[in-house]
Amino acid sequence: MKYCPIVRSLARVGERWSMLILRDAFYGITRFDDFVNSLQIAPNMLTRRLTSLVEDGLLERRQYNDKPPRYEYILTPLGHDFRPVLLALVTWGNQHFATEGRSVVLKEKGTGRQIDPVLVDSANGKPITESDYVLVQGTPPQRAAAAVPASQG
């Protein structure tokens, strides 16, 4: 279970405030007070979540003011890599839970055309569907090392 990528990912972003902080970071929010105002989150909870996101490498903490010391939180490359996950959640939420209408949509910058993202196989461009693709167990590092005969290791 400890090698499951879903378990590992949820350990870093599985708490709802973490995902909402990342969502707001993608909207361009970087400062503590702006996160508090946007999310209506208690400052002590925000401090804990920001600290975790920094420790896990999704955000970088940068000082922007000396007196008093003030910090902003910037998405790292790892944080930017989380964008497709948020887009998938937006799409899923819009399809299944937006009975009052879509409050957030994805649009192409150049044309303003609304789009619905689809997960595709990068090798052939085919949409990844249950009928054509399946998740299978990989070989965790310890098992792989144990599987190599001593004479070859």
Protein Blocks (a to p, Z undefined) as FASTA:
>chain_A
ZZpmklmmmmmmmpmklmmmmmmmmnopabfklmmmmnopafklmmmmmmmmmmnopacc
ddfbfbdcdddddddfklmmmmmmmmmmmmmmmmmmmmnopfbdcddfklopacdddddd
fknopacdfklgccdddddfklmmmmpcfklZZ
